Amino acid sequence: MNDLIKNKLAILPDQPGCYLMKNRFGDIIYVGKAKVLKNRVRSYFHGTHNTKTQLLVSEIADFEIIVTGSNVEALLLEINLIQKNMPKYNIDLKDDKSYPFIKITDEKFPRLMITRKVVKNSGKYFGPYPEVGAANDTKRMLDKLFPLRKCNKLPKKVCLYYHIGQCLAPCVNPVDPNTYKEMSAEIEKFLNGKYDSILKELEKQMNEAAAEMKFELAAKFRDNIRSIETIATKQRITNSENINRDVFGYYVDKSVLCIQAFFIRQGKIIERDVNFVDMYEDDAQDLFLTYLARFYENHFIPKEIIVPEKLENIEEIFTEKLPKIIVPQRGEKKALLDLATNNAKNAVSQKHQLVTRKENNTIIAVQNLGKALNIPDPIRIESFDNSNIQGSDAVSAMVVFDSGMPFKKEYRKFKIKTVEGANDYATMQEVIYRRYSRLIKENKALPDLILIDGGMPQVNAALSVLDDQLGIDIPIAGMVKNDKHKTSELLYNGSIVDLGKSTPEFFLLNRVQDEVHRFAIEFHRQTRSKSALQSELDEIEGVGPKRRKQLMKHFKSLKKIKEASVEELAASGIPERLAQEIYRHWR
C-alpha cells in the first residue's frame, strides 16, 4: 500500500457512494458501490482476501470516491460508471445483448419481421426468443402460411414472393385491408400458442389436395403441419397462467456469483440465460441488484419478476413501467425459483471445473514459453501480421493475448501510410514504431513478448525500431511454420527454439498465429472491397463520395447497382440523368 492510498483511507467519509479503483497508468480497473464508503473501501486493504481480490488489490495504485445522497443514487451512478469505463474487473455482462422478437407491424398492409428493438406503438411484439435461429424458424413457417407483404417499401412491380405464393402483392393488386387484419389475427393466435385452428385447417387442405390427387401440394401441407408440431413441442408448458414473467435464481461459490434466469412467455419457458460475476469484497445481494439494473436497460420488462429474496431499492431500477416483484414461499412459483437456483449451483460448479482445467493449460503454456525463451512469464503477448496483394491495399493487424487468452478489446488495425509496394520489412518498421511510440507517449504498459508472423527480416525490422528509434527492450520472436503451416518453432535471438509437438505452448502459439492471420486477412478483405467499390464507381462522371454512399445505402452491393435499371437507380434518389449515365457505364 503506497502513501497516497494510506492518506486517502484515513479521510474516507461514512456516507454512501461509489469508488473507482485505478492502476499505475490511471486506468479505472474496478467500480463499486457502498452503503458506507469508509468501511467498504478500507476492507480492500486490510485483512485476508480470496485470490481474485488479491489480484485486484495488487494492481490498485490509487482510488477515487463519489459521495451520493442515498443508496439508490449510488446504484444508478455505479451502473453509469461501469457503462462508461468498462473496467476489466467488473461484471462481465454483455450490455448489447438483447433477444429477438417477432413483430407484426402497425401498417395498412402489415409485415412480419424479426427485431431486437421494441418501439412503442409501432406494432405487436411476440417473444423474446432465446436465439435468432428459433425466431427465424417460426417466421419462415408463418411466411409459408400467411402471405403478408415482405418489402419495406411497396415496389412498382411484383417480386419473387408473389410468384411463390408468399405475398398478395398489394403493390399492384387491390387487396382488402381486412384480409390483412384477419391474417394478422391468426398469426397472433399462433404466436400466443394457439395452434389448434391452424392445424385443423392445414389438415383439411391436405386431405382435399390428396383427394384431388394433388400429392405435391398435399405434401407441402403435411410438411407445414410437422413444422408447427415441432415448434409447439419446443415450448415447454410450465403453468396454466398466460403471463410473461422472468425468474431469477443465484448461487455463490469460490468468489463467483452465478445468476440463472428463466424467461417465461405466454406461460411457457422459452429459454434460460446464465451469467457469471466475479466477486471481490462485494455483497452478493448488491451485485445481483446491479446485474438486474443493467439487464433491464436493454431487455423486455415482463409483467412479473420472481427473485429469491426481498431486494432493497429494486423498484428504483425500473424507469418506465414497474413489474410485480415476487418472492415466492411455496407453490408453482417457488418450484420455478428453486429450479433456477439449482441450475445456477450446477452451472457455477461446472464453470469452476472447466476454468480450472483451462487455466492450468494456459498457465503452463505461458510458463513453458517463458522458460523456452529464457524470459519472465510472457503474460501479455502482442502479435503482428501483414497482408497485401502484390503491394496493394497493404495493411497490418495486431492481436493481444493476456494470460494465454485472446484480449479482443485490445486488438488493433493499421493501414500502411508510408510504404509503397510489397515491402514487409518497411511495413513492419512502420507498424512497430506507430504502436510502441504511442504506448510510450501515453505511458501505457508494454507487452512481455512480441510475436511476428514472419522470418528473420521482419524480426530484425522490429528490433531495429525498438532498439535504435525507441530505446526500449521487449523480447521479439518470429513464428516459424512447419510443413502443416503450424508454428512449431520460434526465431529468437538469432537461433531456433523448438517448442515440440502437442505441448501446451505449441497449441498456444498456434492459436496466436491463427488468430492474427485471421484478423489481418479479414481487415485486408474489408479494405480491398472498399477500394474496389470506390475505384469502380469513381470512374463514372458525376458520382462522388456522397452519391457513392447514397447508392450503396440503397442497393447494399456493387453487383445490385450494376444490375439495376434506370428506374431503379433513380428510385435511390439520384437525378435521372445520372441514373442513365450509370446504366450506360456498366453496359
C-alpha positions in Angstrom: 0.0 0.0 0.0 1.5 3.3 -1.0 1.4 6.6 1.0 -1.2 8.1 -1.3 -3.7 5.3 -0.6 -2.9 5.4 3.2 -3.7 9.1 3.4 -6.9 8.7 1.4 -8.1 5.8 3.6 -7.7 8.0 6.7 -10.2 10.6 5.4 -12.9 8.4 3.9 -16.5 9.5 4.7 -19.1 7.2 6.3 -21.6 8.0 3.6 -23.0 6.1 0.6 -21.4 6.4 -2.8 -19.2 4.9 -5.4 -15.5 4.1 -5.5 -13.2 3.9 -8.6 -10.0 1.8 -8.3 -7.2 2.8 -10.6 -3.9 1.1 -11.7 -0.5 2.8 -12.1 -1.4 4.1 -15.5 -4.5 5.9 -14.2 -6.9 3.4 -15.9 -10.1 2.6 -14.0 -10.0 -1.1 -13.3 -12.9 -1.6 -10.9 -16.0 0.4 -9.9 -18.1 -0.5 -6.8 -20.8 1.0 -4.6 -21.1 1.0 -0.9 -23.6 2.0 1.8 -20.7 3.2 3.9 -17.7 4.1 1.8 -15.3 4.2 4.7 -15.9 0.5 5.7 -16.1 -0.9 2.1 -13.0 0.8 0.6 -10.8 0.1 3.7 -11.8 -3.6 3.6 -9.8 -4.0 0.3 -6.5 -3.0 2.0 -6.8 -4.8 5.3 -7.2 -8.5 6.3 -7.0 -11.6 4.1 -8.7 -11.9 0.7 -9.6 -14.5 -1.8 -7.3 -14.9 -4.9 -9.4 -12.7 -7.2 -9.4 -9.8 -4.7 -5.7 -10.2 -4.1 -5.1 -9.8 -7.8 -7.3 -6.7 -8.0 -5.7 -5.1 -4.9 -2.2 -5.8 -6.3 -3.0 -3.5 -9.3 -4.5 -0.7 -7.3 -2.3 2.4 -7.2 -4.9 5.0 -6.5 -8.7 5.3 -6.0 -11.4 8.0 -6.2 -14.7 8.2 -4.4 -18.0 9.9 -5.3 -20.4 10.5 -2.5 -24.1 10.2 -3.2 -27.2 11.2 -1.3 -28.6 7.7 -1.0 -28.0 4.0 -1.8 -30.3 4.3 -4.8 -28.2 7.1 -6.2 -25.1 5.0 -5.6 -26.6 2.1 -7.5 -27.6 4.2 -10.5 -24.2 6.0 -10.6 -22.4 2.6 -10.4 -24.3 1.4 -13.5 -23.4 4.6 -15.4 -19.7 4.4 -14.4 -19.4 0.8 -15.5 -21.1 1.5 -18.8 -18.8 4.5 -19.5 -15.5 3.0 -18.3 -15.9 -0.8 -18.9 -13.4 -1.7 -16.1 -11.6 -5.0 -16.5 -12.6 -6.4 -13.1 -16.3 -5.5 -13.2 -19.3 -7.6 -14.2 -18.8 -9.5 -17.4 -22.2 -8.8 -18.8 -22.8 -8.1 -22.5 -24.7 -4.8 -22.5 -25.6 -5.0 -26.1 -27.1 -8.5 -25.7 -30.8 -8.5 -26.5 -33.2 -11.1 -27.6 -35.1 -11.2 -30.9 -38.8 -10.6 -31.1 -41.2 -11.4 -33.9 -43.2 -8.3 -34.8 -46.4 -7.6 -36.7 -46.0 -4.1 -37.9 -48.8 -1.5 -37.5 -49.3 -0.6 -41.1 -52.1 -0.6 -43.7 -50.5 -3.8 -45.2 -48.6 -5.2 -42.2 -45.3 -7.1 -42.4 -43.9 -9.9 -40.3 -40.3 -9.1 -39.2 -37.6 -10.0 -36.6 -36.3 -7.2 -34.5 -34.3 -6.8 -31.3 -35.6 -3.3 -30.6 -39.1 -2.8 -29.0 -40.6 0.5 -30.1 -43.9 1.6 -28.5 -47.0 1.9 -30.7 -45.2 0.5 -33.8 -46.8 -2.9 -33.9 -47.3 -6.1 -31.8 -44.3 -8.0 -30.4 -44.0 -11.7 -29.5 -41.1 -13.2 -27.7 -38.4 -12.7 -26.8 -36.9 -15.8 -28.4 -33.8 -17.5 -27.0 -31.9 -17.1 -30.2 -32.4 -15.6 -33.6 -32.5 -19.1 -35.2 -35.6 -20.0 -33.3 -37.3 -16.8 -34.3 -36.2 -17.3 -38.0 -37.7 -20.9 -38.0 -41.0 -19.6 -36.7 -41.1 -16.7 -39.1 -40.3 -18.9 -42.1 -43.2 -21.1 -41.1 -45.6 -18.2 -40.8 -44.4 -16.8 -44.2 -45.5 -20.0 -45.8 -48.9 -20.0 -44.1 -49.8 -16.3 -44.3 -48.8 -14.2 -47.4 -48.1 -10.8 -45.7 -46.0 -8.4 -47.7 -42.2 -8.6 -47.4 -41.0 -5.3 -48.9 -40.1 -2.3 -46.7 -41.5 0.0 -49.3 -44.1 -1.0 -51.8 -42.3 -1.6 -55.2 -43.7 -0.7 -58.6 -43.9 -4.4 -59.7 -44.4 -7.8 -58.1 -41.5 -9.6 -56.6 -40.5 -13.2 -56.2 -42.6 -13.7 -53.1 -45.7 -13.1 -55.1 -44.7 -15.8 -57.6 -44.1 -18.3 -54.9 -47.4 -17.6 -53.1 -45.9 -15.8 -50.1 -47.3 -12.3 -50.9 -50.6 -10.9 -52.2 -48.8 -8.1 -53.9 -50.7 -5.1 -52.6 -48.1 -3.0 -54.6 -50.1 -3.8 -57.8 -53.3 -5.7 -56.7 -56.3 -4.2 -55.0 -56.1 -6.1 -51.7 -58.8 -5.5 -49.0 -57.0 -4.3 -45.8 -59.4 -6.6 -43.8 -57.7 -9.6 -45.4 -54.5 -8.5 -43.7 -56.3 -7.9 -40.4 -57.6 -11.5 -40.5 -54.2 -12.9 -41.3 -52.6 -10.8 -38.5 -55.2 -12.1 -36.0 -54.4 -15.7 -37.0 -50.6 -15.1 -36.7 -51.2 -13.5 -33.3 -53.1 -16.6 -32.2 -50.3 -18.8 -33.4 -47.6 -16.8 -31.6 -49.6 -16.9 -28.4 -49.5 -20.7 -28.6 -53.0 -21.4 -30.1 -52.1 -23.8 -32.9 -55.3 -25.9 -33.0 -57.3 -23.9 -35.5 -54.4 -23.6 -37.9 -53.5 -27.3 -37.7 -57.2 -28.3 -38.4 -57.3 -26.0 -41.4 -54.0 -27.4 -42.8 -55.1 -30.9 -42.2 -58.4 -30.2 -44.1 -56.4 -28.7 -47.0 -54.0 -31.6 -47.1 -56.9 -34.1 -47.3 -58.6 -32.2 -50.0 -55.4 -32.0 -52.1 -54.8 -35.7 -51.6 -58.4 -36.5 -52.7 -57.8 -34.4 -55.8 -54.6 -36.3 -56.4 -52.5 -33.2 -56.0 -49.9 -35.1 -54.0 -47.1 -32.4 -54.2 -49.5 -29.8 -52.7 -50.7 -32.3 -50.1 -47.0 -33.0 -49.2 -46.4 -29.3 -48.6 -49.4 -29.1 -46.2 -48.1 -32.2 -44.4 -44.6 -30.6 -44.0 -46.2 -27.4 -42.7 -48.2 -29.4 -40.1 -45.0 -31.2 -39.0 -43.1 -27.8 -38.7 -45.9 -26.4 -36.5 -45.9 -29.5 -34.3 -42.1 -29.2 -33.9 -42.3 -25.6 -32.9 -45.1 -26.4 -30.4 -43.1 -29.2 -28.7 -40.0 -27.0 -28.3 -42.0 -24.8 -26.0 -42.5 -26.5 -22.6 -45.6 -25.6 -20.7 -44.8 -24.6 -17.1 -48.1 -23.3 -15.9 -51.6 -22.5 -17.0 -51.3 -18.8 -16.5 -50.8 -16.9 -19.7 -48.4 -14.4 -18.1 -45.0 -13.1 -19.1 -42.5 -13.4 -16.2 -38.8 -13.7 -15.6 -37.4 -16.0 -12.9 -34.0 -15.3 -11.3 -32.0 -17.5 -9.0 -28.4 -17.2 -7.9 -25.7 -19.1 -6.2 -22.2 -18.1 -4.9 -19.2 -20.4 -4.8 -15.5 -19.6 -4.7 -15.9 -15.8 -5.2 -18.1 -16.3 -8.3 -21.8 -15.4 -8.4 -23.8 -17.3 -10.9 -27.2 -15.8 -11.9 -29.6 -18.1 -13.7 -32.7 -16.6 -15.5 -35.7 -18.3 -17.0 -37.8 -16.4 -19.5 -41.5 -17.4 -19.5 -43.7 -16.0 -22.2 -47.4 -16.9 -22.6 -47.0 -19.5 -19.8 -44.0 -21.2 -21.5 -40.3 -21.3 -20.6 -38.7 -20.3 -23.9 -35.1 -20.3 -22.8 -32.7 -19.6 -20.0 -29.8 -17.2 -19.6 -26.7 -17.7 -17.4 -24.3 -15.0 -16.3 -21.2 -15.3 -14.1 -20.0 -12.4 -11.9 -16.6 -12.3 -10.2 -16.9 -11.1 -6.6 -14.2 -9.2 -4.7 -15.2 -7.6 -1.4 -18.8 -7.2 -2.6 -22.1 -8.3 -1.2 -23.9 -10.9 -3.4 -27.2 -9.2 -3.0 -25.7 -5.8 -4.1 -24.1 -7.5 -7.2 -27.4 -9.2 -8.0 -29.3 -5.9 -7.9 -26.6 -4.3 -10.1 -27.0 -7.1 -12.6 -30.8 -6.7 -12.7 -30.4 -2.9 -13.2 -28.1 -3.4 -16.2 -30.1 -6.3 -17.6 -33.3 -4.4 -17.8 -31.7 -1.4 -19.5 -31.8 -3.4 -22.8 -34.3 -6.2 -22.2 -38.1 -6.6 -22.3 -39.7 -5.9 -18.9 -42.4 -8.6 -18.2 -45.4 -8.4 -16.0 -43.8 -10.3 -13.2 -40.3 -10.8 -11.9 -39.5 -13.6 -9.5 -36.5 -13.2 -7.2 -35.1 -15.3 -4.3 -35.3 -12.6 -1.7 -36.5 -9.1 -1.0 -34.2 -6.6 -2.6 -33.9 -3.1 -1.2 -34.4 -0.4 -3.9 -35.3 -2.8 -6.7 -38.2 -0.7 -7.7 -35.9 2.2 -8.5 -34.2 0.4 -11.4 -37.4 0.5 -13.5 -37.9 3.9 -15.0 -40.8 3.2 -17.5 -43.1 0.5 -16.0 -42.9 -1.3 -12.7 -43.4 -5.0 -12.8 -44.7 -7.1 -10.0 -41.8 -8.2 -7.9 -42.5 -11.6 -6.2 -40.5 -13.6 -3.6 -42.5 -16.9 -3.5 -42.6 -19.1 -0.4 -44.5 -22.1 -1.8 -46.3 -23.5 -4.8 -45.5 -23.4 -8.5 -43.6 -20.1 -8.5 -41.4 -21.4 -5.6 -40.7 -24.5 -7.7 -39.6 -22.3 -10.6 -37.3 -20.3 -8.4 -35.8 -23.5 -6.9 -35.2 -24.7 -10.5 -33.3 -21.5 -11.4 -31.3 -21.6 -8.2 -30.3 -25.3 -8.6 -29.3 -24.6 -12.2 -27.2 -21.7 -11.0 -25.5 -24.0 -8.5 -24.8 -26.7 -11.1 -23.6 -24.1 -13.6 -21.1 -22.5 -11.3 -19.7 -25.9 -10.3 -19.2 -26.9 -13.9 -17.6 -23.5 -14.6 -15.0 -23.9 -11.9 -14.1 -27.4 -13.2 -13.7 -26.1 -16.8 -11.9 -22.9 -15.8 -9.5 -24.8 -13.6 -8.6 -27.1 -16.5 -8.4 -24.2 -18.9 -6.3 -22.0 -16.6 -3.9 -24.9 -15.8 -3.3 -25.4 -19.5 -2.8 -21.7 -20.4 -0.7 -21.0 -17.3 1.5 -24.0 -18.1 1.8 -22.8 -21.7 2.8 -19.3 -20.7 5.3 -20.6 -18.2 6.8 -23.1 -20.6 7.1 -20.4 -23.3 8.9 -18.1 -20.9 11.3 -21.0 -20.0 11.9 -21.9 -23.6 12.9 -18.3 -24.4 14.6 -17.7 -21.0 12.5 -14.7 -20.2 9.9 -13.9 -17.4 6.5 -15.4 -18.0 5.0 -13.6 -21.0 1.7 -12.7 -19.5 0.8 -10.2 -22.2 1.7 -11.2 -25.8 1.2 -8.9 -28.8 1.4 -10.5 -32.3 1.6 -8.8 -35.7 0.8 -9.9 -39.3 1.0 -8.0 -42.6 -1.4 -8.6 -45.5 -1.3 -7.3 -49.1 -1.8 -8.4 -52.7 1.2 -7.5 -54.8 1.7 -4.5 -52.6 -1.8 -3.1 -53.0 -4.1 -2.2 -50.0 -1.3 -3.0 -47.6 -2.5 -3.4 -44.0 -1.2 -4.9 -40.8 -3.1 -6.3 -37.8 -2.2 -6.9 -34.1 -3.8 -9.3 -31.7 -3.3 -9.4 -27.9 -3.2 -12.5 -25.6 -3.4 -11.9 -21.9 -2.5 -14.9 -19.6 -2.8 -17.1 -22.6 -6.3 -15.9 -23.7 -7.3 -13.5 -26.5 -8.0 -10.0 -25.3 -10.1 -8.7 -28.2 -10.7 -5.3 -26.8 -7.0 -4.6 -27.3 -6.8 -5.7 -31.0 -5.6 -3.1 -33.4 -5.7 -2.5 -37.2 -3.1 -0.5 -39.2 -3.5 1.0 -42.7 0.0 1.4 -44.0 0.8 5.0 -44.7 4.5 5.4 -45.6 5.3 2.2 -47.6 4.7 1.7 -51.3 4.6 -1.8 -52.9 5.2 -5.1 -51.2 7.9 -4.4 -48.6 7.3 -6.4 -45.5 10.5 -5.1 -43.8 9.4 -1.4 -44.1 5.8 -2.3 -43.3 6.8 -4.0 -40.1 9.0 -1.0 -39.1 6.2 1.5 -39.6 3.7 -0.6 -37.6 6.1 -1.3 -34.7 7.0 2.3 -34.5 3.4 3.5 -34.5 2.3 1.0 -31.9 5.0 1.4 -29.3 5.8 5.1 -29.7 2.1 5.6 -28.9 2.3 3.4 -25.8 5.3 5.2 -24.6 3.7 8.6 -25.2 0.5 7.6 -23.3 2.6 5.9 -20.5 0.8 2.6 -21.0 2.0 -0.9 -20.2 4.3 -2.6 -22.7 3.9 -6.3 -23.7 6.1 -9.1 -22.2 6.6 -10.6 -25.7 6.1 -9.6 -29.3 5.5 -12.3 -31.9 5.9 -11.6 -35.6 4.2 -13.8 -38.2 7.3 -13.8 -40.4 11.0 -14.7 -40.7 14.3 -13.0 -39.7 13.8 -9.9 -41.9 10.6 -9.0 -40.2 12.1 -9.7 -36.7 15.1 -7.6 -37.5 12.9 -4.8 -38.7 11.0 -4.8 -35.5 14.2 -5.0 -33.4 15.8 -2.0 -35.3 12.8 0.2 -34.4 12.7 -0.8 -30.7 16.5 -0.6 -30.2 17.5 2.3 -32.4 14.5 4.6 -32.5 12.5 4.0 -29.3 15.3 2.7 -27.0 13.1 0.0 -25.3 13.8 -3.7 -24.7 11.0 -6.1 -25.4 11.6 -9.8 -26.4 10.7 -10.4 -30.1 10.3 -13.8 -31.8 9.3 -14.8 -35.3 6.8 -17.7 -35.7 8.3 -20.4 -37.9 5.8 -22.7 -39.5 6.2 -26.4 -40.2 5.0 -28.3 -43.3 1.4 -28.3 -41.9 1.6 -24.5 -41.6 1.6 -24.7 -37.8 4.0 -22.8 -35.6 6.4 -25.4 -34.1 9.5 -23.2 -33.7 10.4 -19.6 -32.8 13.2 -17.5 -34.2 14.6 -15.8 -31.1 18.0 -14.0 -30.6 19.2 -15.4 -33.9 18.6 -19.0 -33.1 15.7 -21.5 -33.5 13.7 -22.5 -30.4 11.9 -25.8 -30.8 8.6 -25.9 -29.0 7.9 -29.6 -29.6 4.7 -31.1 -30.8 1.4 -31.4 -28.8 2.8 -29.3 -25.9 0.7 -26.6 -24.2 3.0 -23.9 -25.6 2.7 -25.4 -29.1 -1.1 -25.1 -29.0 -0.9 -21.6 -27.5 1.4 -20.3 -30.3 -0.8 -21.9 -33.0 -3.8 -20.2 -31.5 -2.0 -16.8 -31.6 -0.8 -17.5 -35.2 -4.3 -18.5 -36.4 -5.9 -15.5 -34.7 -3.5 -12.8 -36.0 -3.7 -14.3 -39.5 -7.5 -14.4 -39.5 -7.7 -10.8 -38.1 -5.2 -9.5 -40.8 -6.9 -11.3 -43.7 -10.3 -10.1 -42.6 -9.1 -6.5 -42.4 -7.4 -6.7 -45.7 -10.5 -8.1 -47.3 -12.6 -5.2 -46.0 -10.1 -2.6 -47.2 -9.8 -4.2 -50.6 -13.5 -4.4 -51.0 -13.9 -0.7 -50.2 -11.1 0.2 -52.6 -12.6 -1.8 -55.4 -16.0 -0.2 -54.9 -14.6 3.3 -54.7 -12.4 2.9 -57.8 -15.2 1.4 -60.0 -17.8 4.0 -59.1 -15.4 6.9 -59.2 -14.8 6.1 -62.9 -18.4 7.4 -63.6 -18.6 11.1 -64.1 -21.0 12.7 -61.6 -20.5 10.1 -58.9 -18.6 11.4 -55.9 -18.4 10.2 -52.3 -21.9 11.4 -51.4 -23.6 9.7 -54.4 -21.5 6.6 -53.8 -22.7 6.4 -50.3 -26.3 7.0 -51.3 -26.2 4.2 -53.9 -24.6 1.7 -51.5 -27.1 2.5 -48.8 -30.0 1.8 -51.2 -28.6 -1.2 -53.1 -26.3 -2.7 -50.4 -23.8 -4.1 -53.0 -22.0 -3.2 -56.2 -23.5 -6.2 -58.0 -27.0 -4.9 -57.5 -26.0 -1.4 -58.7 -24.6 -2.9 -61.9 -27.8 -4.9 -62.5 -30.2 -2.1 -61.7 -32.4 -0.4 -64.4 -32.6 3.3 -64.9 -35.8 3.5 -63.0 -34.4 1.5 -60.1 -31.3 3.7 -60.0 -33.4 6.9 -60.0 -35.5 5.4 -57.2 -32.4 5.6 -55.0 -32.8 9.4 -55.0 -30.2 10.3 -57.6 -31.1 12.5 -60.7 -32.5 10.6 -63.7 -29.6 11.9 -66.0 -27.0 10.4 -63.6 -29.1 7.2 -63.4 -28.9 6.9 -67.2 -25.2 7.6 -67.2 -24.6 4.9 -64.6 -26.8 2.4 -66.5 -24.8 3.1 -69.8 -21.5 2.8 -68.0 -22.0 -0.8 -67.0 -23.2 -1.7 -70.4 
